[in-house]
Amino acid sequence: MGPIPEEERPLTVHHLNQLLLVCSVVLLVAVAAVRVSSRSGLPSLLVYLGIGVLMGQDGIAHIQFNSAATTQVMGYAALVVILAEGGLGTKWKEVRPVLPSASVLATVGVAISVGVTAAGAHYLVGLEWRQAFIIGAVVSSTDAAAVFSVLRKIPLPARVTGTLEAESGFNDAPVVILVVAFCTAGPVEHWYLLLGEIVLELVIGAALGLAVGWFGSWGLRHVALPASGLYPIAVMAIAVTAYAAGALAHGSGFLAVYLASMILGNARLPHWPATRGFAEGLGWIAQIGMFVVLGLLVTPHDLGDDIVPALVIGLVLTMVARPLSVVLSLAPFRVPRPERILMSWAGLRGAVPIILATIPMVNGVAGSRRIFNIVFVLVVVYTLIQGPTLPWLARTLRLGEKGEAADLGIESAPLERLRGHLLSVTVPEGSRMHGVEVSELRLPPGAAVTLVVREGKSFVPLPSTVLRHGDELLVVATDPVRDAAERRLRAVAHGGKLAGWLGADGDRG
């Protein structure tokens, strides 16, 4: 018997060890690169894309990878995790007032952006209309990972942050539908049928996402799991369930996972800080893996002829299509001019357009490789320009918010047998709970501060004990008053000892 061909040799423990070594090195380099991106203001996607390119066939590792289908599947899976993490971190009190404007921007704004960008790609670059519309649809989606990673470092007004985050979570759904429609064989004969399909998929996805999120949060609040580490796993499983349910029902799975995650993130679930940290960790792993794979797929030596077309299309998108879509979409909502300018510049693109650019490759659309190259160059170049300049533009427009009271971190652990809850509360810097006496918290009957940890030392507080920044409080509350106790703590954190008497509550507008 001759030697076993290379492609038929089984995977051995040695191969597994090599794979684990490569993956761990890539993760360590990527994690170290986060510091560079945070200092420079660049979205981390550029660093991870660079790692993938360096490992690719034109890089130092010479890894041959050209499977667009595999990239698309991995990208969709990573996007589900990223949208789930983004939804968990989205505050309902910030999104609720801007929900109509964000929805219009994610639908009507996308349509305007697609049309203007496609016209520029056709008349200025010379692409045929089908390719032009595919590119217009692909790059019209703002990237959730890029928006979340940049905007949460900038102290912007809640209306601006809420609108941009909700838009990035909502607009993936209609864009995916448009890209798939433009990539299918034959022209779209009746535009109203396509519009009806988009509306139907959005409605199905929204309904299932809201339902799964509500039932999931209700279950987690009423069923005490045997270990705190199970709560983060359960939350992510519920979010993924929402995506799967939406996709299997021929709705928008991306919209479903975002809405379900947003409900879970605002439900004040047990062990929430641990759950949030777990979700952030998964989100980082998903981003790193997705961007590295996208970097592997690109072939740098093939990009030369597509640089100028990418710059031209990107200029039309950034300077014409995006501002026009923002102005027209937000016209009925009387958004101040400085906020419209910032939203026009903050339409960050990231991995999502590059992932969507694999759809025409998988469907065998003519010129699909060129579409992918143009989108790749466009995303890299204009992210390099937009990301670092956002803080400067916010300061120039005087949109930065300073001196806002820090949000109060509360972790809840259910005590099933005692029918109560143990609330762990940390008083952050800037909290108006500083200087408040324990008796002035005015917790509802059935709740009490039982322990205070200050500078590493714990003690049982007296009613006259004055709380300080950095204190950790242990609050015991019976099940019926748990929510009221948490609302009262948040109200004092934001409004001080007179919260309630002066109309302050735990929800900031």
N, C-alpha and C positions, 0 to 999 in steps of 0.2 A: 504493500500500500504506500503510495507516494505521500509527500507532505501535504498537510491540510492547507488549502488556499487561505490567504489572509482574511478574506471577507467571510470565511466560514469558521474561523477560530472562535471558540467560546470566550466570553468575558471571564477573566480570572481575577483572583484577589489582587494580584500585582497591578492589573489594569485599573481596578477600582481604587487602589492606593494612589496611583498616579493621577487619576481623575480628581480624587479628593484633595490632593496636594495642589493641583492647578486651581481648583475652585476656591480653596481657602486662601491662596495667595491673591487671586483676583479680588476676593471679598475684602481682604485686609488692605490692599492698595486702594480699592474703591472707598472704603470707610475713611482711610487717611485723606483721600482726595476731597471728602466732604468739607473738611476744614478749609481747603483752598477755595472751594466754590462759595462757602459761606462768607469768607473774607472778601472775595472779589465781587460778590453779588451775582455771579453767574449761576443759572440753574445747573444743578449737578448732572443733568443729562449730558451736557457737553463733555464732562470728564469721563463718564462711563462710555459714551460713544467713542471717545478717543482710545480708551482701553481696548474696546472691541476692534477698532481699526488697526491698532498696533499688533493685536493678536492674529489679525486676518492674513490673507494670502499676500498682501503687499507689505505686511508688517514684519516684526522680528520673529514671531512664532510660525508664520506661514501656514496657518490653519485654513484648510479648504472648506468653505461652507457656502452653499448657494441654494439652499432649500427655502424658497419663499413660503411654501405651504407650512413647513415647520415653524418658521418665524411668525407667520400669521396666527397659528394656534397658540404658541407661547405668548405672543403679544396680547391676544385676547384674554388669556388666563391672567397675565400680569395686570392688565387694565382693570379686570374685575377686582383684584386686590387693592389697586390704587384708588379706584372709585369708592370702594368700601372704606378705606382709611380716610379718604377725604370727606365722605359723608359722616363718618363718626366724629370728625372734628368740626363739622359745620354747625354753628349755633342757630337754632331755629329763630331765636329772637332777632337775629340779624337778617335772616333770609326772608322771614314772614312779610315784612313791609315791602320788600323789593321782589317778591315772587312774580307778580305780573310783568314787571319790566324785564326781569331775567328770562322769563319764559318767551316773551316777544323777541328779545335779543337772540335767544337760542334757536328760534324758528324763522321768523321774518328776517332777522339780521343775517342768518345763515344763507337764506335764499338770495338776499341782496349781494352778499359777499361772493357767492358762487357765480352769479351772473356777471358781476363787474370783473372778477378775476378771470373768468373764462373768456370774456371779451378781450381783455388785455393779452391773454396767452394766444388767442387766435390772430388778432390784428397786429400785435407788436412782435411776437415770436414766430408766428407762422404755423402754429400747431393746428391740426384739423379739429373740427368742433368737438368730436367725441373725446379726444385726448384733452382738449382745453377744458371741457366740463368736468372730466374726471379730476384734473389737477385743481380746478376751482373748488370742487366739493371736498377733496382731500385736505387742502390747506385752510378750509374755512372753519375747521374745528379747533377751538382753543384747547390746549392740553391741560388736563386736570393736575397732573404731577408738577408741571412747570408753574402753573398758576398758584397751587397750594404752597409750593416750596418757596416762592418769591414773595407773594403777598403777605404771608403770615409773619414775615420779618419786617414789614413796613407798617408803621402805626397809622393806617388810613381810616377815614370815617367808616362806620359800620355799614352804611348804605353802599359805598363803593366796593368794599370787600365782599359783602354779601351778594351783590349783583354779579361780580366777576366769578366768584366761586360757584354760585348756583348756575351761571351760564356755562361754565366749563363742565359741570356735572350733567347738565341737560343736553348740551348740543352734540354730544357724541352720537346719541340715538338717531336724530334725523340725518346727520352726515353719513353714518354707516349705511342707512337705507338708500340715500342718494347715490353713494359710490357704487353699491351693489347694482342699483338700477342702471346706472350709466355703463357698467361693465358687462351687463348681460347682452346677449346677441340681439341685434335689431334695435331700431330707434324706439323711443318712448312715444307711442302714438297719441295718447290722451293724457295731457298733463294733470287733469283733474283726478284721474284714476291713481296716479302716483301720489298726488296730494292726499287723497283719501286713504291710501295705504299707509302713508306716514302718520296721519292722524290716528288711524286705528291702532297701529303698533305702539304709538306713544300712550294712548289711552289704556291699552291692555297692560303695558309695562308699568304705568303709574299705578293702576288699580292693584296689580299683584304685589308691587313693591310696598305700597302702603299697607296692604293686608298682611303680608309676611312680617313686615317690621312691627306692626301693632301686636299681632299674636305672639311674635317672638319676645318682644319686650314685656308683655303681660306674663308670659310663662317664666321668664327669668326673674321677674320681681316676686313671683308667688311660689316658686319652687326653689328650695335651698339645695344647691349642689353639694356633694360631700367634700369637695376641695376647691379652694379659691382659684387654682390654676385652670379649672374647667370652664370658668366664666368667659375668659378671652376666646377659648376654642369654640364655645357655644355661640358667641356673638359673631365670629367670622363664619361659622357654619350657617347661621341664619342668613347672613348677607349673601353667601354663595348660593344658598337655596333660592333666594329671591331672584338672582340672575338666571339660574337654571329654569325656574318656573316661568319667568317671563319669556325666555328664549324658546322653551318647548311649547308655549301657548301662542307662538308666532307674534309675540310682542317684543318690546324693546327690553332686553335683559340688562343693558347698561343703565337705563333709566330706573329699572326696578331695583337694582343693587344700590344705586345712589340714594334713592328715596328710603328704602328699608334701613340702610345704614344711618341716614340722618335721623330717622325715628329712634333707632337704638341709641344713637349718640346723645339724644336729648331726653332720654327716659330715666336718667339718674339710676342706672343699674348698680347692683352690688359690685364692689371691688372695681369701680370704674377706672381709677388711675392705672391699675395693673392691666386692665383691658386695653386702655388707650395706648400704653407703652407697647403691649404686644402687637397691636394693630400697626403702630408706627414702625416697629421692627420688620413686620411682614411687608409693609409698604416699601421700605428701603430695599429689602431683598428683591422684591418684584421689580422695582425701578432698575436696580443694578443689573439683574439678569436680563431684563428686556432690552436695555440700552446696549449692553455688551453684545447680545445676539444681533441687534440691528447694525452695530458697528462691524460685526463679522460679515454680514450679508453684503455690505457695500464694497465695491472694488474701486479704490482711489484712482488708479491709473485710467479708469474709464470716465472720470468725471470732467475732464478738461473741456470737452465740447459743450457741456451742459451748464457751465458756470455762469456765462453771460445770460442765457435764457432764464436761469433761476434767479439771478439778480434783478432782471427786468420784471418778472412775474412777482417777485417778492416786493419790489417797489410799488407796483400797482396794488398789491394786497395791503401793504402797510400804510401807504399814503393816501389811497383812494377808497378801496373796497371796505376796509375796516372802519375808517372814520365815517363813511357814508352810511354803513349799516348801523353804527351806533347812533348817529344823528337822527336818522329816519325812524329807527325802532324806539328810541327813547323820547321822541318828540311829544307824544301824548302825556308823558309823565313829569314834565317840567323839571328835568334834572339840571342842576346848575352847570354853566359852561365849563368851569374848571374840572368838574367831575367827568363830563363828557370827553374832554381832552385826554384825561388820564385813562379812561376806559378805552379810548381809541388806540392809545399806545400800549395798553396792557394786554392786548390780545395775543398772549404768548403761544407759540407753537412748540411742540416737543415731540415725544415719541409717537403720539397718536396719529398725526399725519403720516409719519414714516410707516407705521403699521398698516394704515389704510392704503398706502401706496403699494403694498404687497397684494392687495385684492386683484387689481388688473393683471398682475404677473401670474397669479394662480388661475385666473380665468382665461389666460392666453390672449389678452387684448394686444393688438398691434402697437408697437412702440412702448410697451409697458416698462421695459428696462429704463428707457429714457425718462419716463414719468417718475420712476423711483429715484433716479439720479437727481433730477431737477428738484424734487421734494426734499431730498436729503441735503443738498447744498443750500436750498432756501432756508430750511429749519436751522441749520448750523449758523449761517451768516447772520440772519436776522435775530436769532436768539442772543448771539454775541453782542448785537447792537442794543436790543430792547432790554434785556435783563439787567445789566449794570446801570442803565440810565433811568430806570423806574424810580429809585429813591430820589435821585436828583430832580426828576420832573415833579414828584410829589411835593418836595420842599419848595420848588419854584412856584408851584400853584398854591402853596400854603394849605395843603390838604392833610398834613400830618397832625395827629392828635397826641397831645402830651398831658401828663398828669392824671390819666384815667385810673381809677382805683382798680387794683389787680383783682382778678376773679378768685373766688375762694375755692380751694381744693377740698372736696369732701369725698371720703371713701366710706362706703357702707358695707357692712358685713352682717348678713341676716343671722339671727339666733333663733333657729326653728323651734327648739323645745321651749325656750323662754318666751316665745312670741314677741320678740323685740328685735331691735337693730342696734348695732354698735357703729357709731359714726366717728371716723377719724378726721379731724379738721386741722388744717395747717393755716396759720395766719400769715399771709405773704406780705412783702414790702408794699407799701401804698394802700394797704387795707385800712378802712376806717374802723375796723374792730380794735385797732390799737388804741389803748387808753380807756377802753370800755370795761366796766366792772362786770363780773360774772352775773350779778343780780340784774344788771341793766340789759342783759341779753333778752330777758323776758321770754324765756322758752315756754312753750305750752305745758300745762300739767301732764305729767307722764314722761317728760324729758328732763335730763339734768346733766351738767358737766361733772364728771366723776374723777377726772384726772387731768393734770396739766404737765407737760414736759417742756422745761425751759433750760436751755444751755446744757443739755444732757442729764438734767436732774428732774425727777418726777415728784409731784406732790398733789395731795388732795386740796382743791381750791376752796376758799371761803367765799361767801357771797360778795365780800368786799375785795376779792382778788382782782387786780387790774391786769388785763391782757396786754401782751406786747407782740411786736413783730417777731416772727420766728417761733412763736409758741405753737405747740401741738396739743390739741384738745381731744379728750376722749368723752364723747357724749353718748349716753344710753337713752334710747327712746323706745317706748312701746309701739307696737305695730300700727295702731290707729293714728298716732300723732307723728309718725316718722316723717311724712312729707311736710307737715306743718313746721316741724322743728328745723328741717333743712331750709325751708323757705325763710324762716326767721333768721337763721344764721347768715344766709346770703344777703338778706335785707340789711342787717347790721353791718356786714362787710362793705356794702355799697353806700349805705346812708348814715352810718354811725349810730350812736345811742338813741337818737331821736327818730330813727327809721320807723315808719308807721304813723307817728304823730304828724310828721310833715309830708306824708303822702309817698315816702320812698318805699319801694318794695324790692324784692329780689330780682326782678326782671328789668334790665335797663333797656330803654327804647332805642 
